């Protein structure tokens, strides 16, 4: 994944998490972000963002990281 593509996806997930959280990090919010990614993101986008979990400093905010980790678990991929 190119850095630009990866960074764009990271920014998108961070924005989704911020918009859905309303300033609160809850299990429901993590679920909401994960569900959004499952429903609206293309398979390739999901694969790329899950791969970002292997990069410790990829830029995912904590809530976004939790949601992507949950997505990885549901897809059968190991979450970092």
C-alpha positions in Angstrom: 0.0 0.0 0.0 1.4 3.3 -0.9 1.9 5.8 1.9 -0.6 8.2 0.4 -3.4 5.6 0.1 -2.7 4.3 3.6 -2.7 7.8 5.1 -5.9 8.7 3.4 -7.6 5.6 4.8 -6.3 6.3 8.3 -7.6 9.9 8.1 -11.0 8.6 6.9 -11.3 6.1 9.8 -10.2 8.7 12.3 -12.8 11.1 11.0 -15.5 8.5 11.1 -14.6 7.6 14.7 -14.6 11.3 15.7 -18.0 11.9 14.1 -19.6 8.8 15.6 -18.1 9.2 19.0 -19.4 12.5 20.0 -16.4 12.8 22.3 -17.0 9.5 24.0 -15.2 6.2 23.6 -17.6 3.4 24.3 -18.1 -0.1 23.1 -21.1 1.1 21.1 -19.0 3.6 19.4 -16.3 1.0 18.5 -19.1 -1.2 17.2 -20.6 1.7 15.2 -17.3 2.5 13.5 -16.6 -1.2 12.7 -20.1 -1.6 11.3 -19.7 1.5 9.1 -16.4 0.1 7.7 -18.1 -3.3 7.1 -21.1 -1.8 5.3 -19.6 1.0 3.3 -16.0 0.3 2.6 -14.8 -1.8 -0.4 -13.0 -5.0 0.3 -9.7 -3.6 -0.8 -10.1 -0.6 1.5 -10.8 -2.9 4.5 -7.8 -5.0 3.7 -5.5 -2.0 3.5 -6.7 -0.5 6.8 -6.4 -3.8 8.6 -2.8 -4.1 7.3 -2.2 -0.7 8.9 -2.5 -2.4 12.3 0.9 -3.9 11.7 2.4 -0.4 11.7 2.6 0.9 15.3 2.8 4.5 14.2 0.3 4.5 11.3 -1.7 7.3 12.8 -4.9 5.6 13.9 -6.5 7.3 16.9 -7.2 4.8 19.8 -11.0 4.5 19.0 -10.3 4.0 15.3 -7.6 1.4 16.1 -10.1 -0.5 18.3 -12.6 -0.5 15.5 -10.1 -1.6 12.9 -8.9 -4.4 15.3 -12.5 -5.6 15.7 -12.9 -5.5 11.9 -9.7 -7.6 11.6 -11.1 -10.1 14.1 -14.4 -10.4 12.2 -12.5 -10.9 9.0 -10.4 -13.7 10.5 -7.2 -11.6 10.4 -5.0 -11.4 13.4 -5.3 -8.0 15.1 -2.0 -6.4 16.1 
